[in-house]
């Protein structure tokens, strides 16, 4: 699994370009982010809810690499961060263009969530 690049509004993974936020599961499967889980609670998809993190987290994951967008606007709610911590899953969050490198270099059992807009 290689994340090749990102630009505003898109991310390219293994030669395929996606124009929406993506989740990369432990298995390498790529899925569209379910923003509604957070939007319903907070009125924005830039703050990730505990419900959304619960839907993303997979048993055995030791790291969540979070691409926070081109300008770093995406963040976890305190409840979501606490949930990950209780599961023993470390959060590594940085702007998406930097998080790509971190994801590609990590040898951990990791999940990726990459926001492709601001």
N, CA, C and O atoms as CSV, one atom per row, in Angstrom:
chain,resi,resn,atom,element,x,y,z
A,1,UNK,N,N,0.848,-1.174,0.000
A,1,UNK,CA,C,0.000,0.000,0.000
A,1,UNK,C,C,0.888,1.229,0.000
A,1,UNK,O,O,1.671,1.438,0.927
A,2,UNK,N,N,0.768,2.035,-1.029
A,2,UNK,CA,C,1.545,3.268,-1.101
A,2,UNK,C,C,0.626,4.437,-1.421
A,2,UNK,O,O,-0.114,4.426,-2.404
A,3,UNK,N,N,0.697,5.440,-0.566
A,3,UNK,CA,C,0.001,6.690,-0.859
A,3,UNK,C,C,0.998,7.527,-1.652
A,3,UNK,O,O,2.089,7.833,-1.171
A,4,UNK,N,N,0.619,7.886,-2.846
A,4,UNK,CA,C,1.558,8.535,-3.752
A,4,UNK,C,C,1.574,10.050,-3.649
A,4,UNK,O,O,2.638,10.667,-3.659
A,5,UNK,N,N,0.386,10.653,-3.551
A,5,UNK,CA,C,0.362,12.115,-3.539
A,5,UNK,C,C,-0.995,12.626,-3.071
A,5,UNK,O,O,-1.970,11.882,-2.958
A,6,UNK,N,N,-1.012,13.913,-2.806
A,6,UNK,CA,C,-2.259,14.598,-2.486
A,6,UNK,C,C,-2.188,16.001,-3.043
A,6,UNK,O,O,-1.109,16.569,-3.218
A,7,UNK,N,N,-3.329,16.536,-3.311
A,7,UNK,CA,C,-3.491,17.922,-3.707
A,7,UNK,C,C,-4.858,18.315,-3.175
A,7,UNK,O,O,-5.629,17.452,-2.756
A,8,UNK,N,N,-5.169,19.596,-3.185
A,8,UNK,CA,C,-6.443,20.027,-2.639
A,8,UNK,C,C,-7.586,19.277,-3.327
A,8,UNK,O,O,-7.771,19.379,-4.540
A,9,UNK,N,N,-8.346,18.523,-2.532
A,9,UNK,CA,C,-9.514,17.817,-3.050
A,9,UNK,C,C,-9.260,16.432,-3.588
A,9,UNK,O,O,-10.172,15.817,-4.142
A,10,UNK,N,N,-8.029,15.908,-3.443
A,10,UNK,CA,C,-7.787,14.551,-3.955
A,10,UNK,C,C,-6.563,13.920,-3.299
A,10,UNK,O,O,-5.683,14.595,-2.763
A,11,UNK,N,N,-6.554,12.588,-3.373
A,11,UNK,CA,C,-5.435,11.799,-2.868
A,11,UNK,C,C,-5.266,10.603,-3.798
A,11,UNK,O,O,-6.252,10.026,-4.256
A,12,UNK,N,N,-4.026,10.231,-4.078
A,12,UNK,CA,C,-3.745,9.108,-4.974
A,12,UNK,C,C,-3.073,7.996,-4.190
A,12,UNK,O,O,-2.031,8.188,-3.563
A,13,UNK,N,N,-3.704,6.819,-4.243
A,13,UNK,CA,C,-3.234,5.647,-3.519
A,13,UNK,C,C,-3.152,4.483,-4.498
A,13,UNK,O,O,-4.132,4.150,-5.164
A,14,UNK,N,N,-1.980,3.870,-4.578
A,14,UNK,CA,C,-1.763,2.742,-5.497
A,14,UNK,C,C,-2.273,3.036,-6.906
A,14,UNK,O,O,-2.892,2.182,-7.540
A,15,UNK,N,N,-2.011,4.238,-7.385
A,15,UNK,CA,C,-2.357,4.604,-8.753
A,15,UNK,C,C,-3.793,5.041,-8.963
A,15,UNK,O,O,-4.150,5.439,-10.072
A,16,UNK,N,N,-4.634,4.981,-7.927
A,16,UNK,CA,C,-6.029,5.398,-8.059
A,16,UNK,C,C,-6.233,6.692,-7.292
A,16,UNK,O,O,-5.807,6.821,-6.144
A,17,UNK,N,N,-6.895,7.660,-7.943
A,17,UNK,CA,C,-7.144,8.959,-7.326
A,17,UNK,C,C,-8.561,9.014,-6.774
A,17,UNK,O,O,-9.528,8.656,-7.447
A,18,UNK,N,N,-8.656,9.475,-5.523
A,18,UNK,CA,C,-9.933,9.621,-4.829
A,18,UNK,C,C,-10.190,11.100,-4.606
A,18,UNK,O,O,-9.271,11.848,-4.272
A,19,UNK,N,N,-11.435,11.527,-4.789
A,19,UNK,CA,C,-11.787,12.937,-4.595
A,19,UNK,C,C,-12.636,13.121,-3.342
A,19,UNK,O,O,-13.479,14.016,-3.276
A,20,UNK,N,N,-12.404,12.271,-2.358
A,20,UNK,CA,C,-13.101,12.365,-1.076
A,20,UNK,C,C,-12.159,11.871,0.018
A,20,UNK,O,O,-11.134,11.248,-0.261
A,21,UNK,N,N,-12.520,12.156,1.252
A,21,UNK,CA,C,-11.732,11.665,2.380
A,21,UNK,C,C,-11.745,10.145,2.367
A,21,UNK,O,O,-12.749,9.526,2.013
A,22,UNK,N,N,-10.625,9.547,2.755
A,22,UNK,CA,C,-10.527,8.087,2.735
A,22,UNK,C,C,-10.054,7.539,4.078
A,22,UNK,O,O,-9.367,8.203,4.855
A,23,UNK,N,N,-10.458,6.305,4.305
A,23,UNK,CA,C,-9.970,5.514,5.427
A,23,UNK,C,C,-9.225,4.340,4.823
A,23,UNK,O,O,-9.718,3.690,3.901
A,24,UNK,N,N,-8.041,4.070,5.341
A,24,UNK,CA,C,-7.294,2.883,4.922
A,24,UNK,C,C,-7.313,1.936,6.114
A,24,UNK,O,O,-6.746,2.227,7.167
A,25,UNK,N,N,-7.976,0.794,5.930
A,25,UNK,CA,C,-8.118,-0.194,6.994
A,25,UNK,C,C,-6.827,-0.988,7.175
A,25,UNK,O,O,-5.926,-0.936,6.337
A,26,UNK,N,N,-6.753,-1.717,8.273
A,26,UNK,CA,C,-5.576,-2.569,8.539
A,26,UNK,C,C,-5.286,-3.502,7.374
A,26,UNK,O,O,-4.124,-3.774,7.070
A,27,UNK,N,N,-6.324,-3.988,6.726
A,27,UNK,CA,C,-6.179,-4.914,5.608
A,27,UNK,C,C,-5.664,-4.240,4.339
A,27,UNK,O,O,-5.259,-4.916,3.394
A,28,UNK,N,N,-5.680,-2.897,4.320
A,28,UNK,CA,C,-5.311,-2.160,3.112
A,28,UNK,C,C,-6.521,-1.737,2.300
A,28,UNK,O,O,-6.393,-0.982,1.337
A,29,UNK,N,N,-7.696,-2.220,2.685
A,29,UNK,CA,C,-8.922,-1.824,1.988
A,29,UNK,C,C,-9.135,-0.328,2.182
A,29,UNK,O,O,-8.918,0.209,3.269
A,30,UNK,N,N,-9.563,0.339,1.107
A,30,UNK,CA,C,-9.807,1.778,1.135
A,30,UNK,C,C,-11.313,2.012,1.113
A,30,UNK,O,O,-12.036,1.431,0.304
A,31,UNK,N,N,-11.772,2.874,2.017
A,31,UNK,CA,C,-13.198,3.184,2.099
A,31,UNK,C,C,-13.388,4.695,2.190
A,31,UNK,O,O,-12.494,5.429,2.612
A,32,UNK,N,N,-14.558,5.133,1.790
A,32,UNK,CA,C,-14.915,6.545,1.910
A,32,UNK,C,C,-15.225,6.848,3.381
A,32,UNK,O,O,-15.902,6.070,4.053
A,33,UNK,N,N,-14.732,7.959,3.859
A,33,UNK,CA,C,-15.004,8.388,5.237
A,33,UNK,C,C,-16.493,8.689,5.398
A,33,UNK,O,O,-17.108,9.302,4.526
A,34,UNK,N,N,-17.065,8.253,6.520
A,34,UNK,CA,C,-18.473,8.504,6.831
A,34,UNK,C,C,-18.575,9.752,7.696
A,34,UNK,O,O,-18.738,9.666,8.913
A,35,UNK,N,N,-18.479,10.913,7.054
A,35,UNK,CA,C,-18.468,12.199,7.743
A,35,UNK,C,C,-19.757,12.476,8.518
A,35,UNK,O,O,-19.748,13.218,9.499
A,36,UNK,N,N,-20.856,11.879,8.076
A,36,UNK,CA,C,-22.152,12.157,8.708
A,36,UNK,C,C,-22.160,11.798,10.188
A,36,UNK,O,O,-22.910,12.390,10.965
A,37,UNK,N,N,-21.334,10.834,10.583
A,37,UNK,CA,C,-21.282,10.452,11.992
A,37,UNK,C,C,-20.820,11.614,12.866
A,37,UNK,O,O,-21.263,11.747,14.007
A,38,UNK,N,N,-19.944,12.442,12.344
A,38,UNK,CA,C,-19.465,13.606,13.089
A,38,UNK,C,C,-20.320,14.838,12.826
A,38,UNK,O,O,-20.592,15.613,13.744
A,39,UNK,N,N,-20.743,15.023,11.584
A,39,UNK,CA,C,-21.554,16.179,11.221
A,39,UNK,C,C,-22.858,16.197,12.008
A,39,UNK,O,O,-23.321,17.256,12.431
A,40,UNK,N,N,-23.448,15.020,12.203
A,40,UNK,CA,C,-24.696,14.926,12.955
A,40,UNK,C,C,-24.521,15.435,14.388
A,40,UNK,O,O,-25.426,16.060,14.942
A,41,UNK,N,N,-23.372,15.171,14.977
A,41,UNK,CA,C,-23.128,15.567,16.367
A,41,UNK,C,C,-22.634,17.001,16.509
A,41,UNK,O,O,-23.065,17.721,17.410
A,42,UNK,N,N,-21.731,17.419,15.621
A,42,UNK,CA,C,-21.080,18.714,15.785
A,42,UNK,C,C,-21.472,19.763,14.743
A,42,UNK,O,O,-21.127,20.935,14.895
A,43,UNK,N,N,-22.182,19.364,13.696
A,43,UNK,CA,C,-22.535,20.314,12.647
A,43,UNK,C,C,-21.402,20.601,11.685
A,43,UNK,O,O,-21.521,21.477,10.828
A,44,UNK,N,N,-20.301,19.873,11.816
A,44,UNK,CA,C,-19.140,20.025,10.930
A,44,UNK,C,C,-18.439,18.675,10.817
A,44,UNK,O,O,-18.507,17.845,11.724
A,45,UNK,N,N,-17.779,18.476,9.712
A,45,UNK,CA,C,-16.992,17.245,9.547
A,45,UNK,C,C,-15.524,17.487,9.896
A,45,UNK,O,O,-14.692,16.594,9.739
A,46,UNK,N,N,-15.207,18.688,10.368
A,46,UNK,CA,C,-13.822,18.998,10.737
A,46,UNK,C,C,-13.492,18.633,12.180
A,46,UNK,O,O,-12.352,18.794,12.615
A,47,UNK,N,N,-14.478,18.145,12.923
A,47,UNK,CA,C,-14.269,17.672,14.279
A,47,UNK,C,C,-14.787,16.237,14.337
A,47,UNK,O,O,-15.981,15.995,14.166
A,48,UNK,N,N,-13.888,15.294,14.577
A,48,UNK,CA,C,-14.246,13.874,14.534
A,48,UNK,C,C,-14.836,13.442,15.868
A,48,UNK,O,O,-14.235,13.632,16.926
A,49,UNK,N,N,-16.016,12.861,15.794
A,49,UNK,CA,C,-16.734,12.422,16.988
A,49,UNK,C,C,-16.251,11.055,17.465
A,49,UNK,O,O,-15.587,10.322,16.733
A,50,UNK,N,N,-16.595,10.736,18.694
A,50,UNK,CA,C,-16.301,9.417,19.237
A,50,UNK,C,C,-16.995,8.338,18.398
A,50,UNK,O,O,-16.415,7.280,18.152
A,51,UNK,N,N,-18.226,8.598,17.960
A,51,UNK,CA,C,-18.940,7.612,17.141
A,51,UNK,C,C,-18.216,7.320,15.833
A,51,UNK,O,O,-18.167,6.174,15.387
A,52,UNK,N,N,-17.660,8.350,15.226
A,52,UNK,CA,C,-16.921,8.130,13.976
A,52,UNK,C,C,-15.643,7.342,14.246
A,52,UNK,O,O,-15.312,6.427,13.492
A,53,UNK,N,N,-14.927,7.685,15.305
A,53,UNK,CA,C,-13.694,6.952,15.644
A,53,UNK,C,C,-14.010,5.500,15.969
A,53,UNK,O,O,-13.257,4.604,15.586
A,54,UNK,N,N,-15.106,5.256,16.667
A,54,UNK,CA,C,-15.495,3.874,16.982
A,54,UNK,C,C,-15.747,3.081,15.701
A,54,UNK,O,O,-15.455,1.887,15.643
A,55,UNK,N,N,-16.289,3.741,14.675
A,55,UNK,CA,C,-16.541,3.077,13.396
A,55,UNK,C,C,-15.251,2.835,12.611
A,55,UNK,O,O,-15.184,1.910,11.801
A,56,UNK,N,N,-14.233,3.655,12.845
A,56,UNK,CA,C,-12.963,3.542,12.127
A,56,UNK,C,C,-12.006,2.568,12.800
A,56,UNK,O,O,-11.334,1.786,12.128
A,57,UNK,N,N,-11.944,2.615,14.124
A,57,UNK,CA,C,-10.976,1.810,14.873
A,57,UNK,C,C,-11.186,0.316,14.610
A,57,UNK,O,O,-12.316,-0.167,14.530
A,58,UNK,N,N,-10.071,-0.397,14.479
A,58,UNK,CA,C,-10.093,-1.849,14.314
A,58,UNK,C,C,-9.209,-2.484,15.376
A,58,UNK,O,O,-8.105,-2.009,15.643
A,59,UNK,N,N,-9.696,-3.549,15.974
A,59,UNK,CA,C,-8.921,-4.254,16.991
A,59,UNK,C,C,-7.564,-4.641,16.407
A,59,UNK,O,O,-7.478,-5.159,15.294
A,60,UNK,N,N,-6.515,-4.382,17.169
A,60,UNK,CA,C,-5.159,-4.691,16.719
A,60,UNK,C,C,-4.411,-3.489,16.181
A,60,UNK,O,O,-3.195,-3.543,15.998
A,61,UNK,N,N,-5.127,-2.402,15.925
A,61,UNK,CA,C,-4.463,-1.190,15.431
A,61,UNK,C,C,-3.685,-0.543,16.569
A,61,UNK,O,O,-4.217,-0.343,17.661
A,62,UNK,N,N,-2.427,-0.218,16.306
A,62,UNK,CA,C,-1.600,0.453,17.312
A,62,UNK,C,C,-1.391,1.919,16.977
A,62,UNK,O,O,-0.853,2.674,17.787
A,63,UNK,N,N,-1.816,2.322,15.788
A,63,UNK,CA,C,-1.602,3.712,15.360
A,63,UNK,C,C,-2.702,4.140,14.407
A,63,UNK,O,O,-3.126,3.373,13.543
A,64,UNK,N,N,-3.156,5.369,14.573
A,64,UNK,CA,C,-4.034,6.009,13.603
A,64,UNK,C,C,-3.260,7.183,13.034
A,64,UNK,O,O,-2.923,8.121,13.756
A,65,UNK,N,N,-2.978,7.132,11.738
A,65,UNK,CA,C,-2.338,8.247,11.051
A,65,UNK,C,C,-3.467,9.099,10.491
A,65,UNK,O,O,-4.243,8.655,9.645
A,66,UNK,N,N,-3.538,10.317,10.975
A,66,UNK,CA,C,-4.613,11.230,10.600
A,66,UNK,C,C,-4.058,12.353,9.750
A,66,UNK,O,O,-3.267,13.171,10.221
A,67,UNK,N,N,-4.475,12.390,8.496
A,67,UNK,CA,C,-4.147,13.505,7.617
A,67,UNK,C,C,-5.197,14.576,7.840
A,67,UNK,O,O,-6.362,14.385,7.492
A,68,UNK,N,N,-4.800,15.695,8.413
A,68,UNK,CA,C,-5.739,16.705,8.885
A,68,UNK,C,C,-6.198,17.701,7.820
A,68,UNK,O,O,-6.834,18.704,8.144
A,69,UNK,N,N,-5.882,17.432,6.559
A,69,UNK,CA,C,-6.266,18.326,5.470
A,69,UNK,C,C,-5.065,19.143,5.005
A,69,UNK,O,O,-4.010,19.135,5.639
A,70,UNK,N,N,-5.237,19.831,3.915
A,70,UNK,CA,C,-4.141,20.598,3.341
A,70,UNK,C,C,-3.680,21.722,4.275
A,70,UNK,O,O,-2.508,22.098,4.276
A,71,UNK,N,N,-4.621,22.254,5.074
A,71,UNK,CA,C,-4.285,23.343,5.998
A,71,UNK,C,C,-4.440,22.929,7.455
A,71,UNK,O,O,-4.384,23.777,8.346
A,72,UNK,N,N,-4.632,21.644,7.708
A,72,UNK,CA,C,-4.655,21.134,9.065
A,72,UNK,C,C,-5.910,21.410,9.865
A,72,UNK,O,O,-5.824,21.547,11.085
A,73,UNK,N,N,-7.074,21.497,9.236
A,73,UNK,CA,C,-8.301,21.851,9.943
A,73,UNK,C,C,-9.001,20.693,10.644
A,73,UNK,O,O,-9.774,20.933,11.571
A,74,UNK,N,N,-8.764,19.464,10.244
A,74,UNK,CA,C,-9.453,18.318,10.844
A,74,UNK,C,C,-8.809,17.971,12.186
A,74,UNK,O,O,-7.584,17.959,12.308
A,75,UNK,N,N,-9.643,17.689,13.195
A,75,UNK,CA,C,-9.114,17.305,14.496
A,75,UNK,C,C,-10.084,16.357,15.187
A,75,UNK,O,O,-11.240,16.222,14.787
A,76,UNK,N,N,-9.590,15.707,16.228
A,76,UNK,CA,C,-10.414,14.797,17.014
A,76,UNK,C,C,-11.075,15.534,18.163
A,76,UNK,O,O,-10.490,16.446,18.746
A,77,UNK,N,N,-12.298,15.134,18.487
A,77,UNK,CA,C,-12.922,15.635,19.703
A,77,UNK,C,C,-12.187,15.011,20.885
A,77,UNK,O,O,-11.554,13.966,20.731
A,78,UNK,N,N,-12.259,15.631,22.056
A,78,UNK,CA,C,-11.616,15.040,23.230
A,78,UNK,C,C,-12.106,13.620,23.515
A,78,UNK,O,O,-11.322,12.767,23.931
A,79,UNK,N,N,-13.383,13.365,23.296
A,79,UNK,CA,C,-13.951,12.030,23.530
A,79,UNK,C,C,-13.382,11.000,22.560
A,79,UNK,O,O,-13.136,9.854,22.936
A,80,UNK,N,N,-13.174,11.410,21.315
A,80,UNK,CA,C,-12.598,10.506,20.313
A,80,UNK,C,C,-11.140,10.203,20.643
A,80,UNK,O,O,-10.698,9.060,20.528
A,81,UNK,N,N,-10.397,11.225,21.052
A,81,UNK,CA,C,-8.996,11.023,21.429
A,81,UNK,C,C,-8.888,10.102,22.640
A,81,UNK,O,O,-8.008,9.243,22.695
A,82,UNK,N,N,-9.783,10.282,23.608
A,82,UNK,CA,C,-9.797,9.433,24.797
A,82,UNK,C,C,-10.106,7.984,24.422
A,82,UNK,O,O,-9.503,7.059,24.964
A,83,UNK,N,N,-11.039,7.789,23.502
A,83,UNK,CA,C,-11.392,6.439,23.054
A,83,UNK,C,C,-10.167,5.731,22.466
A,83,UNK,O,O,-9.890,4.582,22.810
A,84,UNK,N,N,-9.441,6.409,21.590
A,84,UNK,CA,C,-8.235,5.812,20.994
A,84,UNK,C,C,-7.199,5.484,22.058
A,84,UNK,O,O,-6.577,4.423,22.025
A,85,UNK,N,N,-7.020,6.395,22.995
A,85,UNK,CA,C,-6.029,6.182,24.049
A,85,UNK,C,C,-6.390,4.947,24.880
A,85,UNK,O,O,-5.518,4.145,25.216
A,86,UNK,N,N,-7.673,4.798,25.210
A,86,UNK,CA,C,-8.105,3.626,25.989
A,86,UNK,C,C,-7.901,2.318,25.220
A,86,UNK,O,O,-7.728,1.262,25.829
A,87,UNK,N,N,-7.922,2.383,23.899
A,87,UNK,CA,C,-7.699,1.198,23.062
A,87,UNK,C,C,-6.211,0.932,22.834
A,87,UNK,O,O,-5.849,-0.079,22.233
A,88,UNK,N,N,-5.355,1.823,23.304
A,88,UNK,CA,C,-3.914,1.651,23.097
A,88,UNK,C,C,-3.478,1.989,21.691
A,88,UNK,O,O,-2.463,1.482,21.212
A,89,UNK,N,N,-4.237,2.840,21.027
A,89,UNK,CA,C,-3.954,3.235,19.643
A,89,UNK,C,C,-3.449,4.675,19.657
A,89,UNK,O,O,-4.191,5.599,19.990
A,90,UNK,N,N,-2.179,4.855,19.293
A,90,UNK,CA,C,-1.579,6.189,19.277
A,90,UNK,C,C,-2.046,6.985,18.070
A,90,UNK,O,O,-2.176,6.452,16.969
A,91,UNK,N,N,-2.294,8.251,18.291
A,91,UNK,CA,C,-2.701,9.159,17.231
A,91,UNK,C,C,-1.479,9.892,16.708
A,91,UNK,O,O,-0.674,10.419,17.476
A,92,UNK,N,N,-1.354,9.914,15.391
A,92,UNK,CA,C,-0.296,10.671,14.738
A,92,UNK,C,C,-1.000,11.581,13.738
A,92,UNK,O,O,-1.408,11.123,12.671
A,93,UNK,N,N,-1.147,12.865,14.066
A,93,UNK,CA,C,-1.919,13.795,13.238
A,93,UNK,C,C,-1.038,14.913,12.706
A,93,UNK,O,O,-0.270,15.530,13.445
A,94,UNK,N,N,-1.165,15.162,11.408
A,94,UNK,CA,C,-0.457,16.272,10.772
A,94,UNK,C,C,-1.124,16.567,9.434
A,94,UNK,O,O,-1.920,15.757,8.959
A,95,UNK,N,N,-0.821,17.706,8.813
A,95,UNK,CA,C,-1.425,18.009,7.517
A,95,UNK,C,C,-1.252,16.828,6.552
A,95,UNK,O,O,-0.244,16.122,6.584
A,96,UNK,N,N,-2.240,16.638,5.714
A,96,UNK,CA,C,-2.294,15.443,4.862
A,96,UNK,C,C,-1.017,15.216,4.066
A,96,UNK,O,O,-0.549,14.081,3.983
A,97,UNK,N,N,-0.442,16.254,3.480
A,97,UNK,CA,C,0.770,16.049,2.672
A,97,UNK,C,C,1.920,15.499,3.506
A,97,UNK,O,O,2.760,14.769,2.979
A,98,UNK,N,N,1.978,15.830,4.796
A,98,UNK,CA,C,3.014,15.288,5.680
A,98,UNK,C,C,2.618,13.908,6.211
A,98,UNK,O,O,3.464,13.027,6.360
A,99,UNK,N,N,1.337,13.731,6.492
A,99,UNK,CA,C,0.845,12.454,7.029
A,99,UNK,C,C,1.041,11.314,6.032
A,99,UNK,O,O,1.202,10.161,6.431
A,100,UNK,N,N,1.028,11.628,4.757
A,100,UNK,CA,C,1.260,10.607,3.731
A,100,UNK,C,C,2.638,9.982,3.928
A,100,UNK,O,O,2.778,8.759,3.908
A,101,UNK,N,N,3.638,10.809,4.116
A,101,UNK,CA,C,4.995,10.297,4.326
A,101,UNK,C,C,5.052,9.463,5.607
A,101,UNK,O,O,5.663,8.395,5.630
A,102,UNK,N,N,4.424,9.948,6.651
A,102,UNK,CA,C,4.405,9.218,7.923
A,102,UNK,C,C,3.724,7.862,7.762
A,102,UNK,O,O,4.208,6.857,8.283
A,103,UNK,N,N,2.615,7.832,7.052
A,103,UNK,CA,C,1.896,6.571,6.820
A,103,UNK,C,C,2.784,5.604,6.030
A,103,UNK,O,O,2.920,4.438,6.398
A,104,UNK,N,N,3.376,6.089,4.960
A,104,UNK,CA,C,4.193,5.224,4.104
A,104,UNK,C,C,5.418,4.672,4.842
A,104,UNK,O,O,5.860,3.562,4.544
A,105,UNK,N,N,5.964,5.414,5.782
A,105,UNK,CA,C,7.173,4.988,6.500
A,105,UNK,C,C,6.877,4.108,7.719
A,105,UNK,O,O,7.757,3.386,8.189
A,106,UNK,N,N,5.661,4.164,8.221
A,106,UNK,CA,C,5.324,3.453,9.456
A,106,UNK,C,C,5.252,1.946,9.240
A,106,UNK,O,O,4.689,1.471,8.254
A,107,UNK,N,N,5.827,1.208,10.175
A,107,UNK,CA,C,5.748,-0.255,10.156
A,107,UNK,C,C,4.745,-0.769,11.186
A,107,UNK,O,O,4.678,-1.971,11.444
A,108,UNK,N,N,3.978,0.127,11.765
A,108,UNK,CA,C,2.998,-0.233,12.785
A,108,UNK,C,C,1.758,-0.855,12.154
A,108,UNK,O,O,1.561,-0.802,10.940
A,109,UNK,N,N,0.931,-1.441,13.006
A,109,UNK,CA,C,-0.401,-1.880,12.587
A,109,UNK,C,C,-1.249,-0.618,12.582
A,109,UNK,O,O,-1.727,-0.178,13.628
A,110,UNK,N,N,-1.432,-0.044,11.417
A,110,UNK,CA,C,-1.998,1.291,11.345
A,110,UNK,C,C,-3.268,1.369,10.517
A,110,UNK,O,O,-3.513,0.593,9.594
A,111,UNK,N,N,-4.048,2.349,10.907
A,111,UNK,CA,C,-5.228,2.759,10.171
A,111,UNK,C,C,-4.923,4.174,9.669
A,111,UNK,O,O,-4.290,4.954,10.380
A,112,UNK,N,N,-5.358,4.507,8.475
A,112,UNK,CA,C,-5.169,5.865,7.969
A,112,UNK,C,C,-6.511,6.545,7.738
A,112,UNK,O,O,-7.447,5.933,7.223
A,113,UNK,N,N,-6.594,7.788,8.117
A,113,UNK,CA,C,-7.757,8.610,7.783
A,113,UNK,C,C,-7.191,9.889,7.185
A,113,UNK,O,O,-6.456,10.622,7.847
A,114,UNK,N,N,-7.536,10.150,5.935
A,114,UNK,CA,C,-6.943,11.277,5.231
A,114,UNK,C,C,-8.030,12.221,4.714
A,114,UNK,O,O,-8.878,11.850,3.902
A,115,UNK,N,N,-7.970,13.453,5.216
A,115,UNK,CA,C,-8.873,14.527,4.805
A,115,UNK,C,C,-8.195,15.247,3.644
A,115,UNK,O,O,-7.021,15.605,3.738
A,116,UNK,N,N,-8.925,15.462,2.554
A,116,UNK,CA,C,-8.265,15.981,1.351
A,116,UNK,C,C,-8.594,17.441,1.038
A,116,UNK,O,O,-8.061,17.997,0.079
A,117,UNK,N,N,-9.446,18.056,1.816
A,117,UNK,CA,C,-9.734,19.480,1.603
A,117,UNK,C,C,-8.980,20.305,2.622
A,117,UNK,O,O,-7.868,19.948,3.011
A,118,UNK,N,N,-9.565,21.392,3.054
A,118,UNK,CA,C,-8.863,22.289,3.967
A,118,UNK,C,C,-8.722,21.660,5.333
A,118,UNK,O,O,-8.154,22.271,6.238
